[in-house]
Amino acid sequence: MKKSGQITVFLSMVLLCIAALLGALMESARTAGARCYLRIAADSALDSVMAGYHRGLWERYRILLREFGGEEELSEEFRRYFDGYLEAAGWYPAQMEELLVEEAVPVTADGGTHLQQEVMDYMKYGVWALDFTEAEAGDVLDGLREASAVQETSRLYGTCSGKALQLERTVERINSLQQEQQELRSAGLRQLAAGDGSGFLQTGRALIKVLEEVPGAVADYGEKADALQAELESVYRQVEVKMQDMTPQMEAAAREEYERYQSYTARDGERRGEIEALADLAGENLALTQSVMREAEDVMDYIDSWEGEEDEELDEDALWRPVRRHMEGFAVRILACAHGTADKEKQSFLENIGKIAEDGLLALVLPEGTPISGEEMLGGQLPPAGGSSSGASGSPPGGNSAPGGTPSGASGGGGTAPGESHSAGASGGLAERLFTGEYCGQFFRHFLDETSENEMGMAYQMEYLVCGETEDRENLGEAAARLLALREGMNLIHILGDAGKRAQARELAAVIVGASGLLPLVEVVAVLVMGVWALGEALADVKALFAGGKVPLIKSGEDWKLSLDQLLALGAEGELGAETQEKGLGYESYLKLLLFAADPETLLYRMMDMMQDTIGREEPGFLMEKCAYRVELCAVTGARHLFSLRGAEGYRIQTRIGRSY
């Protein structure tokens, strides 16, 4: 019987296939496990890197950022942690072949969104006593915008009021020239009647000087009248833009004020013809005066050279009579049109208040004897205010250079995942605005905060966030000016909505203009009075805030401090009493209001400026643009198959990971 080996060969082949299949399955499972192990190792290593957050930023500002000197520093630290996992790989042996820092996103990138996220992450775990709720925030923001629009409108109309009063002064000057002509004409006639030729010549020279001034004064009047009309038209175009932020009531008030100015310029046009005719009349009178003076000189020469008989008497009166008759032809026109203001003292008091607010604001509103910090911000590299800074990886300002799609082996960390686009700028949502302002109040100092000797940096940090100046005194002065503008707008809204106060303003305007004044000028001056009244009350408000008091955002009649008599006293003496109350918002709350209405991106960059300045005084060379909010790396490792034929090539595993705080 013949023996066959077919079954043996078949079984051998089957066993070989089974062994190969088992080896392939085991190698596949091992490779998948290696990828998982390497991803876990990379995640853990990057977690360890991000755990090295800057302690100073956390302790002072409760934000987490990873300071780094460059990509190499991040690579070396990651490699140090990652190598430990490779050494203990066991069934998953691998060697690091390449490590790339794909992106280190600094907190200064992308319009400040990363700092805002850090702030919001911190604030959502806190318990804060907000000045108003998120539901009220929209109305508050609208109110702030309206107050700003009303205040700017008042200042614009105030410019027109100033030009109108200048115009009235010019008309008064013209009329005074006419009155001076009348007085000199009368004096000259009396001198001619008395035969005082030398006295008449002296009076004539004074009269000529006055007459020569008239055309220039009339021309000056014309220029100012044209400038007022042009200014009014320009102002109204700007006011129409401001009306978009006003309620219908305030919009109607702004249009009504424009109509008052239009009424004034229309009536001024009626008197313009009478005034401009004075220039031609002055020219005629000038020629007449010069002619009469020559006649007077001839008469004087004749009298001096007269040689008659001893018993013959010279009739000098007959010689002077035709000279006097010619001089009587000198015509003088006193302005019949209404013009000027009657109570210039009260007018000057109102004008003084505007000058005080511009020139000596801090001296007026700060408590007497208060020292002012002269600290300056450190020079050097600061994050750009209102702009974006490029990342360490060279990404463009305000952009993100992360590749599209989800990378192989990526493990998502906190924040934006790799490949997702960042927003172009900071969010202007009401909640973000509200909580960012509250955060600033918690972590940044201001004028009323007590500063210990050990605290370094600028003393008026919240004021810097509002104003952005590099010196404490400048920030304090600018903050006072902005608080003044805010309160001025809110106070003017109150006045325009109070019929009693509007009536009082018109009464004072009528006193200043006088009974014989131009009636539409009363309305123009009333607008000025209301604006100055709101400004004076705002000065009292800001003084109270700097003294540690409170001021209601929206005032009632009971909250009003300054009467018109007190307003005039302020203009006369330049002194303002400090009345504090416990109702309303304090100084810090008003700074938060200014931050609430500010551009969110600009505010976030100024916050980074202040953080950099403060930390930089303790750690020279510290830069916010070297503080990473997010780090993305790609680790490339090489490995060999364990269950494979000898000589088989190895393979590479690419692991992308990213982490943000």
NUMARVO-76688 format. One record per residue: x, y, z of N, C-alpha, C in turn. Coordinates in steps of 0.2 Angstrom, whole numbers, plus 5000, padded with zeros to 4 digits. Layout:
NUMARVO-76688
XYZXYZXYZ ...
***
This chain:
NUMARVO-76688
500449945000500050005000500450065000 500350114995500750174994500550224999 501050255003500950315007500850385004 500450425006500350495003500450545008 500850605006500950655011500550715010 499950715006499550775005499250795011 499050755015498650785021499150815026 499750795026500250825030500450895028 500550895021500650965018500151005019 499450985018498951025019498851055026 498951005031498951025038499451085039 500051065037500651115038500451185035 500151185029499951255026499351285030 498951245033498351275037498651305043 499051265046499351285053499751355051 500151355046500551415044500051475043 499551465040499051515038498751545045 498551495049498251515056498751555060 499351525060499851565064499951635061 499951645054500051705051499451755053 498851725052498251765054498251785061 498451735066498451755073499051815074 499651805070500151855071499851925069 499551925063499251985060498752015065 498351975067497852005072498152035078 498651995081498952025087499352085085 499752085079500052145077499652205076 499052195073498552245072498252275079 498152225083497952245090498452285094 499052265093499652295096499752365093 499652375087499752435083499252485086 498652465086498052505088498252525096 498452475100498552495106499152545107 499652535102500252585102499952655101 499552665096499252725094498852755100 498452715103498152735109498652755115 499152715116499652735121499952795120 500152805114500552865112500152925113 499452915111499052975111498952995119 498852945123498752955130499452985133 500052965131500652985133500753065131 500553075125500553145122500153195126 499553165127499053205131499353225138 499553175141499853185148500453225148 500853215143501453265143501253335142 500753345137500553415136500153445142 499853405146499553425152500053445157 500553405157501153425162501453495160 501553505153501753565150501353625152 500653615151500153665153500053675160 500253625164500253635171500753685174 501253705170501753755172501453825170 500853845172500553905171500953965175 500854025173501254075176500854095183 501254085189500954085195500754155197 501154205195500954275196500354295193 500254275187499554295184498954265187 499054205190498554165193498454195200 498954215204498854245210498554315210 498754355205498554425205497854425201 497754385196497254405191496754335190 496954285193496554225192496454205185 496954205181496954185174497554135173 497454085169497954035168498254045161 498954055160499254065154499954025155 500254005150500853965150501354015147 501854035151502354085148502854035145 503154065139503654025136504154065132 504754045132505254085128505254075121 504954025118505054005111504753935110 504753915104504553845102504953795105 505653815105506153765107505953745115 505853795119505753785126505153735127 504553745123503953705123504153635121 504553625116504753565113505153525118 505653555121506053525126505653495132 505253535134504853515140504353465139 504053465133503653415131504053345130 504553355127504953295125505153255132 505353305137505553275143505053235147 504453255146503853215149503753155145 503753165138503553115133504053055133 504653075134505153015134505052965140 504852995145504652945151504152895149 503652915145503152865143503452815138 503952845134504252795129504652745132 505052765137505452715141505052665144 504452675146504052625149503552595145 503652595138503152575133502952505134 503452455136503252385136503152355129 502552335128502352305122502252355116 502352425118502252475113502952515112 503452485110504052515109504052565104 504352625105504352675099504952725101 505152765096505652815097505452875094 505552935097505352995095505853015089 505453035083505853055077505853125076 505253155077505153225076504653255080 504753315082504253355087504153425084 503553435082503353505079502853545084 503053605086502553645089502153685083 501553655082501253685076500953755077 500753765084500553835085500553845093 500753895095500753925102500353985102 499753985103499254045103499354085109 499654145108499754195114499054225115 498954245121498354275124498254345120 498754375117498654435114498354425107 498254365104498054355097497254355097 497054355091496354355090495854405093 496154465094495654515096495554515104 495954475107495754475115495254425117 495054385112494554335114494754285119 495454265119495654215124495654245131 495854305132495754335138495054345141 494654365136493954365138493654295140 493854245137493654175139493954155146 494554175147494854165154494454205159 494254265158493854305162493254275164 492854255158492154225159492254155163 492754115161492754055165492854065172 493254115174493354135181492654165184 492354205181491854245184491254205185 491154145181490554105181490554065188 491054065191491054025197491054075203 491054135202491054185208490354205210 490254235215489654265218489754345218 489454375213489554445213488954485214 488954545217488454595218488454645212 488154635207488154675201487754735202 487854795199487554855200486854855196 486854815191486154795188486154735184 485654705183485554635181485654635173 485754575170485854565163485254585159 484654575163484054605159484054675159 484354715164484354785164484854815160 485354775158485954795155485854825148 485354805144485254835138484954905138 484454915143484254975144484755025147 485255005151485755045154486255065148 486355015143486855035138486455085133 485855075132485455125128485455195131 485355195138485455255142486055295141 486655255142487255285141487455315134 487155275129487255305122486855365121 486255365124485855425123486155485127 486455475133486755525137487355555133 487755505130488255535126488055575120 487555555117487255585111486955655113 486655655119486355725121486855765123 487355745127487955785129488355815123 488455775118488855795112488355845108 487755835108487255885105487255945108 487255945115487256005119487956045118 488456015117489156045116489156075109 488856035104488856065097488356125097 487756125100487356185100487656245105 488056225110488456275114488956315109 489256275105489656315100489256365096 488656355094488256395090488056455095 487856435101487756495106488256535107 488856515108489456555108489556605102 489456575096489556615090488956665090 488356655092487856705092487956755097 488256745103488456795108489056835105 489456805102490056845099489756895093 489256865090488956905085488556965088 488256955094487957015097488457065100 489057035102489557085104489757125098 489857095092490057135086489557195085 488857175085488357225084488357275089 488457255096488557305101489157355099 489657325097490257375095490057415090 489757395085489557435079489057495082 488657475086488157525089488557575093 489057555097489457595101489857645097 490057625091490457665086489957725084 489357705083488857755080488657805086 488657775092488557825097489157875098 489757845098490357885098490357935093 490157925087490057975081489658025083 489058005086488558055088488858105093 489158075098489458125104490058165101 490458145096490958185093490658235089 490158215085489758265081489558325085 489158305090488958365095489458405098 490058375100490558405102490858455097 490958435091491258475086490758535084 490158525084489658575083489758635088 489758605094489858655100490458695099 491058665097491658695096491658745090 491258725085491258775079490858835081 490258825085489858875088490258925092 490758895096491158945100491758965097 491858955090492458975086493058945088 493058885092493658845094493858805088 494258835083494458795077494958735079 495458745083495958695085495558635089 495058655093494758605097494358565092 494058595087493658555082494058515078 494658535076495158495072495358435076 495458435083495658385087495058335087 494458355088493858315088493758285081 493858315076493758295069494258235068 494858235070495358185070495158125073 494858135079494558075083493958045079 493558085076492958065073493158025066 493658045063493958005057494157935059 494557935065494757875068494157825069 493657855072493057805073492757785066 492657835062492357815055492757765052 493357765052493757715049493757645052 493457645058493357575061492757545059 492257585057491557555055491557505050 491857515044491857465039492157395041 492657405045492957335047492557305052 492157345056491757315061491157285057 490857315052490357285048490557225045 491157225042491357165038491457105043 491657125049491757075054491057045056 490557085057489957065058489657015053 489757035046489556995041489956925041 490556925042490956855043490656815048 490556845054490256805060489556785059 489156825055488456805054488456745049 488956745044488956685039489256625042 489756635047490056585051489556545055 489156585058488556555062488156515058 487956545053487456505048487756435046 488456445044488756385041488856335047 489056365053489156315059488456285061 487956315061487256285062487056235058 487256245051487056185046487456125047 488156145049488656085050488456045057 488256085062488056055068487456015067 486956035064486355995063486455935059 486855935054487055875051487355825056 487755845060488055805066487555775071 487055825072486555815077486055755074 485955755068485555705065485855635066 486455635066486855565067486755545074 486755595079486755585086485955565087 485555585084484855575085484655495085 485055455081484955385081485055355087 485355385092485455355099484955385104 484555425102484055465106483355435106 483055445112482355425112481955475108 481355465106480955515102480855575106 480755575113480755635116481355685116 481955655116482555685116482655715109 482455665104482555685097482155745095 481555745098481055805097481355875100 481655865106482055915109482655945105 482955905102483555925098483355955092 482755935089482555975083482256045085 481956045091481656105093482156155094 482756135097483356185098483556205092 483656165087483856185080483356245077 482756235078482256285076482356345079 482556345086482656405089483256445086 483756415085484356445081484156475074 483756435071483556455064483156515065 482756525070482356585071482756645072 483256635076483756685078484156705071 484356665068484756685061484256715056 483656695056483156725052483056805054 482956815060482856885063483556925062 484056895062484756925061484856945054 484556905050484556925043484156985041 483657005045483257065044483657125046 484057115051484457175053485057185050 485257135046485857135042485957195037 485357205034485357265029485457335032 485157345038485257405042485957415044 486357355046486957365048487457375043 487357335037487857345032487857415028 487257445029487157515026487557565030 487757545036488257595040488957605037 489157555033489857555030489857615025 489357615021489257665015489157735019 488757735024488657805027489257825031 489657775033490357795036490757825031 490757805025491257825020491057895018 490357915018490157975016490258025022 490158005028490358055033491058065034 491458015032492258025032492458075027 492158075021492358125016492058195019 491458195022491158265024491658285030 491858245034492258275040492858305037 493258265033493858285030493758355027 493158365023493058425019492958485024 492558475030492358525034493058545038 493458495040494058515043494558555039 494558545032494958585028494658655028 493958665028493658725028493858765035 493858725040494058755047494758775047 495158745044495858765043495958825039 495558835034495558895030495258955034 494758945038494458995042495059025047 495358975050495858985055496459025052 496659005046497159045042496959115041 496359125039496059185037496059235043 495859205049495859245055496559265057 496959215057497659235059497959285054 497859285048498159335043497759395042 497159405045496759465044497059525046 497059575042497359645043496859695041 496459725045495959775044496159835047 495659885046495759955050495659945057 495959985061495859985068495159985071 494760025068494060025070493659975067 493859935062493459885059493559815063 492959785064492959725068492859665064 493259615065493159545061492559505064 492059485059491459445061491659375061 491959345066492159275066491559225065 491059245069490459205069490159195062 490259245058490059235051490459195047 491159195049491559145045491459075047 491259065053491158995056490458965054 490059015053489358985052489258935046 489558955040489558905034489858835036 490458835040490758775042490358735046 489958775051489558735056488958705052 488658745047488158715043488258655039 488858655036489158595033489158535038 489458555044489558495048488858465051 488358505051487658485053487458435048 487758425042487558375037487858305038 488258305044488458235046487858195049 487758145046487158105048487358045052 487058035058487257975062486557935063 486657865062486157825063486257775069 485857785074485957735080485457675078 485757615079485457555077484757555080 484257545076483557535078483357465080 483757415077483657345078483857325085 483557275088483657245094484357215094 484757215099485457185099485757185106 486257145106486657135112486257105118 486657105124486357075130486357125135 485957125140485857175145486257155151 486257095154486657075160487257035158 487757075157488457045155488757005160 488657025166488956995172488756925173 488056915172487756845173488056805166 488056835161488256805155489056775156 489456825159490156805160490156745165 489756745170489756685175489656625171 489156625167488956555163489556535159 489856585155490456565151491056545156 491156575162491656545166491656475168 491056455169490956385171491256335165 491156345159491356305154492156315154 492456365155493156375156493456335162 493056335167493356295173493356225172 492756205168492756125167493356105162 493556155158494056135153494756145156 494856195160495556215162495756185169 495256185174495456165181494956115184 494856065180494356015182494555975188 495155945188495455905194495455955200 495756015199495756055205495056065208 494556065204493956085207493556025210 493655965207493255905209493655865214 494255865215494655825220494655855227 494555815232494555835239495255875240 495155935243495755975245496355935248 496955945245497455915248497655845246 497255825241497355755239497955745235 498355705237498955685233498855655226 499155665221498955635215499555595213 499455535211500055485209500355515202 501055505202501355525196501655465192 501455405194501755345192501655345184 502155315181502055305173502155235172 501855215166501855145164502555135161 502755065163503455045160503455055153 504055075150504155075143504255015140 504255005134504454935131503854905127 503854845126503454805122502754795126 502254825124501554815127501154785121 500654745123500154725118499754785115 499654775109499354835105498654845108 498454905109497754925111497354925105 496854885105496354895099496554855093 497154815094497354775088497554705091 497854665086497954595088498754585087 498954535091499754525090499754455087 500254445083500354385080500654325085 500454265084500654215088501354195087 501654145092502354125092502454085085 501954055083502054015077502054055070 501954125071502054165065501354175062 500754155065500154165062499954245061 499554265057499454335055499054365061 499154425062498754465067498054445067 497754435072497054425073496754355069 497254315067497054255063497254195067 497154135064497354065066497654025061 498254005062498553965056498453895057 498053865061497953795062497653765056 497853705054497653675048496953655048 496553645043495853625043495853555044 495253535046495053465048495353445054 495153385056495353355063495953315062 496553325065497153295064497053225066 497453175063497553105065497753105072 497453065076497653055083497553115087 497153165085497153225089496653205095 496853235101496453235107496253305109 495553315109495353385110495453405117 495753465118495753485125495253545127 495353585132494853635133494853685128 494353725127494353785122494253755115 494453795111494353785104494853725101 494453675098494853615095495353635090 495853605088496253615083495853615076 495953665072495653665066495053705066 494753725072494153765072494453835072 494053885068494253955068494053985074 494554035076494454075081494054135079 493654175084493254235082493754285080 493554335076494054395074494154445079 493654445084493754495089493354475096 493454515101493054505107492354515106 491954475110491254475109490954535113 490454575110490254635113489554615116 489454555118488754535121488754565128 488054575130487954615136488254575142 488154505142488454475148489254475148 489554475143490254485143490454555145 490154605142490254675145490154675152 489654655155489454655162489954625166 490154565165490554525169491354545168 491454575162492154595161492254655166 491754705166491854765170491854745177 491454695179491454675186492154645188 492454605183493154575184493654635185 493554685181494054745182493954775189 493354785191493254815198493554765203 493654705202493854655207494654655207 494954665202495654645201496154715199 495854765198496254825196496054885201 496554925203496454975208496155035204 495955085208495755145206495855205211 495655265210495855325214495655315221 495055285223494855285229495055225233 495455175230495755115233496355135237 496455105243497055125247497555075244 498155105243498755075240499255065245 499455005246499954995251500655005248 501155015252501855035250502154975246 501854915248502154855244501954845237 501354875236501054865229501454905224 501554875218501954905213501454915207 501754965203501354975197500955045198 500555055193500155115192499555115198 499455175200498955175206498255175203 498155205197497455215194497355175188 497355105190497355055184496655055181 496055065184495455065181495355125177 495655175179495655235175496055225169 496555185169496955175163496555135158 496155085161495755045157495155085153 494955145156494455185153494855235148 495455255150495755315146496355295141 496755245144497255225140497855265140 497955315144498555355144499055325148 499755345147500255305150500455335157 500155385159500355415166499755425170 499855415177499255415181498855475181 499255535182498855595182498455605176 498755595170498355605164497755555164 497755495166497255455167496655475171 496855505177496455525182496055585179 496455635176496055695173495655675167 495855625163495355605158494755565160 494855525165494255495168493755545171 494055595175493655645177493255675172 493555695166493255725161492655675158 492855615157492355565155491755555159 491855555166491355555171490855615170 491255675169490855735169490455735163 490655715157490255705151489655665152 489755605155489255565156488655595161 488955625166488455655171488055715167 488455755163488155805160487655785155 487755735151487255705147486555685151 486655645156486155625160485755685163 486155735166485755795169485355835164 485655835158485355875153484655835151 484655775150484055735149483555745154 483755755161483355775166483055845165 483455895163483255955163482655965157 482855935151482455935145481755905147 481755855152481155825153480755855159 481055905162480755945168480456015165 479856025165479556085162479756145167 479756135173479956185178480656205177 481156165176481856185175481956225168 481556195163481556235157481356305158 480756315161480556385162481056425166 481356395171481856435175482456455170 482656415166483156425161482956485157 482356485154482156545150482056605154 481856605160481856665164482556695165 483056655166483756675167483956705160 483756675155483956695148483656765146 483056775148482756835147483056895151 483256875157483656925161484356945158 484656895155485356905152485256945146 484756935142484656965135484357035136 483857045141483557105143482957115139 482557165141481857175138481857195131 482357235130482457265123482857225118 483057165120483457125116483057085111 483457045107483157015101482756955104 482156945103481756895106481956825105 482156805098482456735097483056725101 483456775103484056765106483956745113 483356755116483156725122483156655122 482856625117482856555116483556525115 483956555111484656535110485056535117 484956585121485256585127484956535132 484356525132484056475136484356405135 484456385128484856325127485556325130 485856385130486556385133486456375141 485956405144485856405151485756335153 485356295149485156225151485756185150 486156195145486856155144487356175150 487356235152487856255157487556225164 486956235165486656205171486756135172 486656095166486856025167487556015168 488056055165488756045166488956065174 488656115176488756135183488556075188 487956055187487755995191488155935190 488455925184488855865183489555885187 489755945187490355955191490255935199 489655955201489455935208489455865209 489155825204489155755204489855725204 490255745200490955715200491355735206 491255785209491555805215491355755221 490655745221490455695226490655625225 490755605219491055535217491755535220 492155585218492855585221492955585228 492455615231492455615239492155555242 491955505238491755445240490955435241 490655485238489955485239489655445233 488955445232488555415227488155465223 488055445217487555495213487155445209 486455455209485955415205486155425198 486055365194486155375187485655415184 485055405186484455445183484155485189 484255545189484055585194483255605194 483055615200482355645201482455715203 481855755204481955825206482255825213 482155775217482455775224483155765224 483455735219484155725219484555785216 484255835213484555885210484855935215 485555955214485855985219485956065218 486056085212486256155210485656195208 485456245211484956295209485356345204 484956385200485256435196485656485199 485456505205485856555209486556525211 486456455213487156425215487556415209 487256405203487656395197487956465195 487656525196487956585195488556595200 488456575206488956585211489556545209 489456485206490056445204490356475199 490056515194490356545189490756605191 490456635197490756695199491356685204 491356635208491856615213492356555211 492056515206492456455204492556405210 492156405215492156355220491556315221 491556255223491056215223491056165229 490456165233490456125239490356055237 490556015242490455945241489855915245 489355895241488755865245488755785243 488855745248488855675246488155645249 487955585246487355555248487455475247 487055435250487155365250486655335244 486355375241485855345236486255345229 486255295225486455295218487055245218 487555265213488155225212488755265214 489255225216489855255218490355265212 490955285214491455305209491655245205 491755185208491955125205491455105200 490755105202490255085198490155125192 490355195192490355235187490955215182 491455205185492055175180491855115177 491455065180491255005177490755025171 490355075172489855105167490255125161 490755165162491155185156491555125153 491755075156492055015153491454975150 490854975153490354935150490154965143 490255035142490055065136490655065131 491255045133491855045129491854995124 492355005119492454945114492754885118 492454825117492654765121493454755119 493654755113494254735111494854785114 494654845113495154895116495254885124 494654875127494654855134495154795136 495054745132495454685134496154695133 496354725128497054745127497354785132 496954835134497154875140497254835146 496854785147496854745153497554705153 497754685147498354645146498954695147 498854755145499354815146499554815153 498954825157499054835164499354765168 499154715166499454645168500154645167 500354665161501054655159501454715163 501154775164501554825167501654805175 501154775178501154755185501654695186 501554645182501954585183502754605181 502754645176503454665173503854705178 503554735183503954765188504254715193 503954665194504254605198504654565194 504554555187504854505183505054545177 505654575177505854615171505854575165 505654595159505654565153504954525152 504554525157503854485156503454515150 503254475146502754505140502154455140 501554485139500954455138500954415132 501354435126501354405120501754335120 502054325126502454265127502054225132 501454235133501054195137500554155133 500554095132500154055128499454035131 498954045127498254025129498153955127 498453935121498353865118499053845115 499153785116499753755112499553695108 499753685102499653625098500253605095 500353535096500953495094500853435090 501353415086501353355082501953315084 501853255087502353215089502453155084 502953145080503053095076503553035079 503252975080503652925083503752865078 504352835078504452775074504452715078 504152655075504052595078504152535074 504352475076504452415072503852365074 503752325069503252265071503552215075 503152185080503452135084503252065081 502652055078502451995075502452005068 503051995065503152005058503851965056 503951965050504551925047505151975049 505651945049506351975050506452025044 506652075045506852125039506252165037 505652155041505152205039505252275041 505052325037505152395038504652415044 504952465048504552495053503952545050 503652575055503152625053503152685057 502852735055502852795059502152815062 502052835068501452855071501452935072 500952965069500953045070500353055075 500553095080500053115085499953185086 499453215085499253285085498853295092 499053345096498753355102498653435103 498153455106498153525108497753535114 498053585118497753605124497653685125 497053705128497053775130496753775137 496853835140496553835147495853845147 
***
